[in-house]
Amino acid sequence: MKVNEVIKETNYGDDPKSKKFASIGRTLMDISAKMKITKTTPDEEIAKSNRMAAFGDALTRFGTTWGPRNLAELLKDCGCSKEEAMEFMNLAQKAGNVKPVVKDPEPQADNEPDDDMDGPDDDEVARQADQMARGR
């Protein structure tokens, strides 16, 4: 992917570029979340992981009403350099798309009745409340 593909403003929706950026963004956030961070992990590596997640988040919103519209806004939102952004995009493309962790559930038949008239009516509820108040 070339930087000039990111520089142009995009329309959000069914635009294939927007979908591709969103997919890359989700992949980057997933990679960042799965990074092993221990007590001995250098602060710079943790910061880079955070920038990767922020860049991924910005890519998922790229071209939307509240998201970045061009490369300058994208880099400003995530706080990373142009070179680092390209490194992240190459990493995501090598990793491929994020696989869903949980499968979508199969649709099931709705076994509930169409109305909720199977309970006691208002008069019966009032009678029961009166009896309880009288201590019966």
C-alpha positions in Angstrom: 0.0 0.0 0.0 1.3 3.4 -0.9 1.0 6.6 1.2 -0.8 8.4 -1.6 -3.7 6.0 -1.2 -4.1 7.3 2.3 -3.6 10.9 1.5 -6.7 11.3 -0.6 -10.0 11.9 1.2 -12.4 9.0 1.1 -16.2 8.7 1.5 -17.3 6.3 4.2 -19.6 3.5 3.4 -19.2 0.8 0.8 -16.0 2.3 -0.6 -13.6 -0.6 -0.9 -10.7 1.6 0.3 -12.6 2.5 3.5 -13.3 -1.2 4.1 -9.6 -2.0 3.5 -8.4 0.6 5.9 -10.9 -0.5 8.6 -9.7 -4.1 8.2 -6.1 -3.1 8.5 -7.0 -1.0 11.5 -8.7 -3.9 13.3 -5.7 -6.1 12.5 -3.3 -3.6 14.0 -5.4 -3.2 17.2 -5.5 -7.0 17.5 -1.8 -7.3 17.0 -1.2 -4.6 19.6 -3.6 -6.3 22.1 -1.8 -9.6 21.7 1.7 -8.3 22.3 3.5 -9.8 25.3 4.3 -7.0 27.7 6.2 -7.9 30.9 7.9 -5.9 33.6 11.1 -6.0 31.5 9.5 -4.7 28.3 11.1 -1.3 27.4 8.9 1.8 27.7 9.5 2.6 24.0 8.2 -0.7 22.9 5.1 -0.2 25.0 4.6 3.3 23.6 5.0 1.9 20.1 2.3 -0.7 20.8 0.0 2.1 22.0 0.7 4.1 18.9 0.0 1.0 16.8 -3.4 0.6 18.5 -4.2 4.3 18.1 -3.2 4.2 14.4 -5.5 1.1 14.0 -8.3 2.9 15.7 -7.9 5.9 13.5 -7.9 3.7 10.4 -11.2 2.1 11.4 -12.7 5.6 11.5 -10.9 7.0 8.5 -13.2 9.0 6.2 -16.1 8.9 8.7 -17.9 12.0 10.0 -15.8 12.1 13.2 -12.7 10.3 11.9 -9.6 11.6 10.2 -10.1 12.7 6.5 -6.5 12.7 5.3 -3.0 11.6 6.1 -2.2 14.7 8.2 -5.2 14.3 10.4 -4.6 10.5 10.7 -1.0 11.0 11.9 -2.1 13.8 14.3 -4.8 11.6 15.8 -2.5 8.6 16.4 0.6 10.5 17.3 2.9 8.5 15.0 5.3 9.5 12.2 4.7 8.8 8.5 7.4 6.1 8.5 5.9 4.4 11.6 2.5 4.5 10.0 3.8 2.7 6.9 5.6 0.2 9.1 2.3 -0.5 10.9 0.4 -0.9 7.6 3.0 -3.3 6.2 2.9 -5.3 9.4 -0.9 -5.5 9.2 -0.9 -6.5 5.5 1.6 -9.3 6.3 -0.5 -10.5 9.2 -3.7 -10.7 7.1 -7.2 -10.0 8.2 -8.4 -10.5 11.8 -10.2 -13.8 12.3 -13.3 -13.6 14.4 -12.9 -15.1 17.8 -16.5 -16.2 18.2 -18.7 -17.5 15.3 -21.9 -15.7 14.8 -24.7 -17.6 16.4 -27.1 -19.5 14.2 -30.6 -18.0 14.0 -33.0 -19.7 16.3 -36.8 -19.9 16.2 -38.6 -17.6 18.6 -40.7 -19.8 20.9 -42.2 -17.0 22.9 -45.9 -16.2 22.5 -46.9 -13.2 20.4 -48.7 -11.6 23.3 -48.1 -11.3 27.0 -51.6 -12.1 28.1 -50.8 -15.4 29.8 -50.3 -13.8 33.2 -52.9 -12.7 35.7 -55.1 -9.7 34.8 -55.1 -6.4 36.6 -58.1 -7.3 38.7 -56.4 -10.5 40.0 -53.2 -8.7 40.8 -55.2 -6.1 42.7 -57.1 -8.8 44.7 -53.8 -10.5 45.6 -52.3 -7.2 46.7 -55.4 -6.5 48.9 -55.2 -9.9 50.5 -51.5 -9.5 51.3 -52.2 -6.1 52.8 -54.9 -7.6 55.0 -52.6 -10.4 56.1 -54.5 -13.3 54.6 
